[in-house]
Amino acid sequence: MNDMVYRVEEVARALRIGRTKVFDLIRSGELVSVKIGGSRRVPVSSVRDYLSRLVGEAA
């Protein structure tokens, strides 16, 4: 099974940004996240949607 959610650290690594920036994106609503237990997780689809928006804005 492929991953459905990423840890914040995994999102940061994938986007080549810091953890703090990932939390900023979550707070601003640019990245959707969920809490599972005490952990924050970001759905893979949210990361893809965010990147699609960035590419669309750059065009």
N, C-alpha and C positions, 0 to 999 in steps of 0.2 A: 504494500500500500504506500502511495506517495504521501508526503507530509501535507497536512491540511492547515496547520498553523505553525508559525515560527515564534521562537522566543525573541524578546527585544534585541538581545545580542546578535542573534542570527540575522535579523532584519538589518541591523547596523552594519554587519559584515557584508551582507549582500549588496547594500546600497553604497557601501564605502563611506559611511557617515558615523558619527558618534552616537552612543546610547542616549545622551541627553537630547540630541536632535530628533531621534526616534520618538522619545517621550513628548517633545514639543509638537511633532506632527500628530501624535495621538491626541494631545490636549486640544489642538486646533481643529480636530476633526478631519484632517487630511488623510489620516490612516485610521481605519476602524480597528478596534481591539476588543477582546473579551477577557474576562477574568475566569480562570479555571482554578478553583481552590484559591490560594493566595498568589497565584502567578498570572501575570499579564501575558496574553498571547495575541499575535496578529495573524489573521487568516491570510493564506497565500493569495487569495483573490483580492484582498485589500491592497497588498503590495503591487500586484499586477495592475489594478485600477489606478493606483497612484502614479505608477510609471507611465501608463497610457495617457493620463491627464498631462503630465509633464511633457511628453512627446508632442501631444496635440497643441500645447501652448507654445512650443518651440517652433512649430511649423508656420 
